[in-house]
Amino acid sequence: MFTIAPTSGGGVAIIALIEVINPGVDKEPQMPSTQLVLGELSVLLMATSANGLDGPAMNGARIYFTGTSERGTTPANTHGGMMHGDGQWLTCASCHGPQGRGGSHVMHMWAMTAPDIRYVALRNMSELKGRQRPYDIDDFRQQVEKGLHPDGTEVAAQIPRWQMSDADLTNLFTYLKALSQ
C-alpha cells in the first residue's frame, strides 16, 4: 500500500507501506513476490515521472503506473486475451513503458510491440486521416473500453479492454496529455 503526497517544491512524495504477512497465520493470501517487485518498481517509476502534475493528471499517473486510482477503484480487464486476469498484475506502464512511448518487448513468452500512447502520438495516428476533429476523450474511451481505433478498426488482439469510471478515464487521458513530447 502506498500514499502519494504533494511536496512544497511542486513534486510528489510516495510513501510505501509494505506489510509482511506471517505465512503461518490465517490472513489474506500473501502477494506473490513478482507482484510485490512490480508494485515497488511502479511506485519508483511513478515518483520519477509524476513531478509537477496537478490533481487530475496525478491521479492519471497513479492509474497508469499502479492500476489503482486515488478513489480506490481498479479498472476491470474485460478482454479475455493474453492479459486476462489469472492473478497477473499489469498496468499501462507494463507494456507502454514509463514514458508512454511503447516499444517491442516479450511478455508471457509473446513478442509484442506496444504503441506510443502519449497524446502527441494519439493525435497523429493514421486512423485519423481525413477526419475534421482531433483525437479526443471519446476516441480514447472507444480504444480503452471497446478496443477500436477512431476509424472503427480493431486494435491489436493482445491489447486489453478496460472498464473504468468516467473520472478515472478522464484523469488517465489528462496524464497522457502531460507526458513529455
Phi, psi and chi 1 to 4 in degrees:
 res  aa     phi    psi   chi1   chi2   chi3   chi4
   1 MET       -  146.5  172.5 -159.3  -86.3      -
   2 PHE  -148.3  162.8   63.8   91.7      -      -
   3 THR  -126.8  143.3  -61.4      -      -      -
   4 ILE  -110.3  129.8  -59.1  169.5      -      -
   5 ALA  -134.7  135.8      -      -      -      -
   6 PRO   -68.8  149.3   17.5  -21.8      -      -
   7 THR  -105.5  165.3   64.6      -      -      -
   8 SER   -65.9  -22.4   59.4      -      -      -
   9 GLY   -87.3    7.5      -      -      -      -
  10 GLY    91.9   -3.7      -      -      -      -
  11 GLY   -94.0 -159.0      -      -      -      -
  12 VAL  -134.6  152.3  -65.7      -      -      -
  13 ALA  -116.8  135.2      -      -      -      -
  14 ILE  -113.8  121.9  -62.2 -178.0      -      -
  15 ILE  -105.0  113.3  -56.7  161.3      -      -
  16 ALA   -98.4  132.3      -      -      -      -
  17 LEU  -119.2  117.2  -54.5  170.5      -      -
  18 ILE  -115.7  119.4  -59.0  172.6      -      -
  19 GLU   -92.8  136.2  -69.4 -176.0   26.2      -
  20 VAL   -98.5  122.5  176.8      -      -      -
  21 ILE   -98.9  126.1  -61.4  173.9      -      -
  22 ASN   -69.4  116.8 -177.7  -15.2      -      -
  23 PRO   -61.7  -19.0    7.8  -10.9      -      -
  24 GLY   -83.1   -9.2      -      -      -      -
  25 VAL  -101.9  137.6  177.5      -      -      -
  26 ASP   -79.2   91.1 -170.8   19.2      -      -
  27 LYS  -128.2 -165.0  -68.8 -173.9  177.0 -179.0
  28 GLU   -58.3  152.1  -67.6 -178.6   35.3      -
  29 PRO   -59.6  143.7  -14.0   20.9      -      -
  30 GLN   -72.9  139.1 -165.8  167.7    5.2      -
  31 MET   -69.1  130.5  179.6 -177.3  -71.6      -
  32 PRO   -56.3  147.1  -22.1   31.0      -      -
  33 SER   -59.5  -34.3   60.6      -      -      -
  34 THR   -65.1  -37.2   53.8      -      -      -
  35 GLN   -67.2  -40.0  -73.9 -179.3  -29.7      -
  36 LEU   -63.5  -45.1 -175.6   59.1      -      -
  37 VAL   -63.7  -45.8  169.4      -      -      -
  38 LEU   -60.3  -40.5  -75.0  172.7      -      -
  39 GLY   -62.8  -44.5      -      -      -      -
  40 GLU   -64.6  -41.9  -69.7  172.7   -3.0      -
  41 LEU   -63.4  -40.6  -73.8  173.2      -      -
  42 SER   -60.9  -41.3  -69.6      -      -      -
  43 VAL   -62.7  -43.6  168.1      -      -      -
  44 LEU   -65.6  -43.7  -69.7  172.7      -      -
  45 LEU   -63.0  -42.1  -73.1  170.5      -      -
  46 MET   -62.8  -39.8 -171.3  172.3  126.1      -
  47 ALA   -61.6  -38.5      -      -      -      -
  48 THR   -80.1  -22.9   60.5      -      -      -
  49 SER   -97.1  -14.2  -60.6      -      -      -
  50 ALA  -103.3    7.6      -      -      -      -
  51 ASN   -60.5  135.4  -75.6  -27.4      -      -
  52 GLY    80.4   10.3      -      -      -      -
  53 LEU   -87.8  149.4  -62.3  178.3      -      -
  54 ASP   -88.7 -177.0   64.8   -5.6      -      -
  55 GLY   -50.4  -60.7      -      -      -      -
  56 PRO   -62.4  -43.2  -25.4   34.6      -      -
  57 ALA   -68.0  -34.6      -      -      -      -
  58 MET   -65.2  -43.0 -173.3   64.6 -160.7      -
  59 ASN   -65.6  -37.2 -172.3   47.6      -      -
  60 GLY   -60.7  -40.5      -      -      -      -
  61 ALA   -63.6  -40.5      -      -      -      -
  62 ARG   -60.9  -45.1 -179.8 -175.6 -176.5  122.2
  63 ILE   -63.4  -45.3  -65.6  165.0      -      -
  64 TYR   -58.0  -44.9 -174.4   85.3      -      -
  65 PHE   -90.5  -28.9  -75.3  100.8      -      -
  66 THR  -117.1  -18.5   69.8      -      -      -
  67 GLY    79.7    9.4      -      -      -      -
  68 THR  -133.9  135.9  -56.2      -      -      -
  69 SER   -90.1  169.2   83.2      -      -      -
  70 GLU   -63.9  -18.2   65.3 -172.2    8.3      -
  71 ARG   -81.4   -4.5  -62.2  168.4 -171.1   82.6
  72 GLY    85.5    6.6      -      -      -      -
  73 THR   -88.6  151.2   57.6      -      -      -
  74 THR  -125.3  125.1  -57.0      -      -      -
  75 PRO   -58.0  141.5  -20.5   30.6      -      -
  76 ALA   -94.5  130.2      -      -      -      -
  77 ASN   -80.6  115.0 -178.3   -9.8      -      -
  78 THR  -105.5   10.6   61.5      -      -      -
  79 HIS  -113.6  128.7 -179.6   57.7      -      -
  80 GLY   -84.0   19.6      -      -      -      -
  81 GLY   -74.9 -155.3      -      -      -      -
  82 MET   -53.6  -34.2  177.6 -177.0   86.3      -
  83 MET   -99.4   24.9  -63.1 -177.8 -174.9      -
  84 HIS   -72.5  123.3  177.7   69.2      -      -
  85 GLY    19.4 -113.3      -      -      -      -
  86 ASP    49.8   34.8  -59.9  -30.9      -      -
  87 GLY    76.3    5.3      -      -      -      -
  88 GLN   -75.2  146.1  -62.7  174.1   24.7      -
  89 TRP  -118.6   87.6 -165.9   75.8      -      -
  90 LEU  -114.6  146.5  -62.4  174.3      -      -
  91 THR  -129.0  176.3   66.4      -      -      -
  92 CYS   -56.2  -44.2  -54.7      -      -      -
  93 ALA   -64.4  -23.5      -      -      -      -
  94 SER   -57.8  -37.1  -61.2      -      -      -
  95 CYS  -106.2  -40.9  -64.6      -      -      -
  96 HIS   -88.7   -5.7  -61.2  -76.8      -      -
  97 GLY    81.1  168.7      -      -      -      -
  98 PRO   -65.7  -23.3   20.1  -28.5      -      -
  99 GLN  -106.3    3.9  -62.7  -60.9  -41.6      -
 100 GLY    77.4    8.5      -      -      -      -
 101 ARG   -81.8   -9.4  -65.5  178.0 -173.3  -89.8
 102 GLY    69.5 -156.3      -      -      -      -
 103 GLY   133.6  177.0      -      -      -      -
 104 SER   -92.1  138.4  -63.0      -      -      -
 105 HIS  -161.6  171.4   57.3  -81.4      -      -
 106 VAL  -108.6  130.5  175.3      -      -      -
 107 MET  -137.5  126.1 -175.6  171.1  -70.3      -
 108 HIS    54.5   40.4  -54.4  -73.5      -      -
 109 MET    67.4   16.3  -63.1  174.3   53.7      -
 110 TRP  -112.4  132.3  -71.0   23.6      -      -
 111 ALA   -80.9  130.9      -      -      -      -
 112 MET  -144.8  156.6   63.3  177.3  -69.2      -
 113 THR  -121.0  114.9  -58.9      -      -      -
 114 ALA   -88.2  136.1      -      -      -      -
 115 PRO   -75.3  161.6   26.4  -32.4      -      -
 116 ASP   -70.3  123.4 -174.2  -22.1      -      -
 117 ILE  -115.4   16.8   59.1  169.6      -      -
 118 ARG   -66.1  151.0  -64.9  170.3  -58.3  143.5
 119 TYR   -57.6  -35.7 -176.3   70.5      -      -
 120 VAL   -59.2  -34.6   66.6      -      -      -
 121 ALA   -79.4  -40.5      -      -      -      -
 122 LEU   -62.4  -41.4  -65.8  172.8      -      -
 123 ARG   -73.3  -11.0   72.2  174.9 -173.1 -142.2
 124 ASN  -113.5   13.3  -68.6  -48.1      -      -
 125 MET   -67.7  150.1   65.0  173.4   50.7      -
 126 SER   -62.5  -25.9   62.4      -      -      -
 127 GLU   -69.5   -2.0  -67.7   83.2    0.7      -
 128 LEU  -101.1   -4.8  -66.2  171.6      -      -
 129 LYS   -55.4  132.0  -63.1  -70.5 -173.2 -121.1
 130 GLY    81.6   -0.9      -      -      -      -
 131 ARG   -92.6  144.4 -166.9  170.5   87.8  166.9
 132 GLN   -79.2  -38.2  -62.4  -58.7  -46.3      -
 133 ARG   -93.6  150.0   68.8  179.5  175.8   84.7
 134 PRO   -75.5  166.6   26.9  -32.7      -      -
 135 TYR   -59.0  132.1 -172.9   89.5      -      -
 136 ASP  -138.3 -174.6   60.2   20.0      -      -
 137 ILE   -60.2  -33.6 -172.0   69.0      -      -
 138 ASP   -67.0  -38.8  -67.2  -32.6      -      -
 139 ASP   -64.1  -42.8  -65.4  -42.6      -      -
 140 PHE   -62.0  -45.6 -175.0   60.5      -      -
 141 ARG   -58.6  -44.3  178.5  177.0  -74.2  105.9
 142 GLN   -61.3  -40.1 -180.0  171.6  -64.2      -
 143 GLN   -70.7  -45.8  -77.1 -167.5  -83.1      -
 144 VAL   -69.2  -45.9  169.1      -      -      -
 145 GLU   -88.4  -36.0  -66.7 -179.4   -5.3      -
 146 LYS  -110.9  -11.0  -63.3  178.8 -179.6  162.2
 147 GLY    71.1   35.5      -      -      -      -
 148 LEU  -122.3  135.7  -61.8  173.3      -      -
 149 HIS   -69.8  166.4  -72.5  -66.5      -      -
 150 PRO   -56.3  -27.7  -28.2   36.3      -      -
 151 ASP   -87.4    2.2   65.8   -1.4      -      -
 152 GLY    94.4   -6.6      -      -      -      -
 153 THR   -77.5  153.1   58.7      -      -      -
 154 GLU   -75.8  144.3  -86.5 -164.0   71.9      -
 155 VAL   -75.6  172.0  -62.0      -      -      -
 156 ALA   -54.8  144.3      -      -      -      -
 157 ALA   -59.6  -33.6      -      -      -      -
 158 GLN   -78.3   -7.2   70.9  -95.2   31.7      -
 159 ILE   -76.9  125.0  -62.9  174.8      -      -
 160 PRO   -70.4  159.6   22.3  -28.3      -      -
 161 ARG  -108.4  134.3  -66.7    2.8  169.5 -148.9
 162 TRP  -120.4  141.0  -59.7   99.9      -      -
 163 GLN  -109.9  126.0  -66.8  -63.9  -44.9      -
 164 MET  -148.1  165.9   61.9 -178.3   83.1      -
 165 SER   -64.4  158.8   71.7      -      -      -
 166 ASP   -58.9  -40.1  -73.7  -18.3      -      -
 167 ALA   -63.8  -45.3      -      -      -      -
 168 ASP   -66.4  -40.7  -73.5  -12.9      -      -
 169 LEU   -62.0  -43.7 -173.3   78.9      -      -
 170 THR   -64.0  -40.8  -59.9      -      -      -
 171 ASN   -64.3  -41.3  -69.2  169.8      -      -
 172 LEU   -63.7  -43.1 -178.8   56.0      -      -
 173 PHE   -62.4  -39.9 -170.1   60.3      -      -
 174 THR   -61.9  -40.8  -59.7      -      -      -
 175 TYR   -64.1  -43.3  174.8   66.8      -      -
 176 LEU   -62.3  -32.1  -64.0  179.4      -      -
 177 LYS   -69.4  -29.6  -75.1 -177.4  166.3 -175.8
 178 ALA   -82.4  -15.3      -      -      -      -
 179 LEU   -62.6  145.8  -75.1  174.0      -      -
 180 SER   -58.2  148.6   67.9      -      -      -
 181 GLN   -98.2      -  -55.9 -164.9   22.5      -
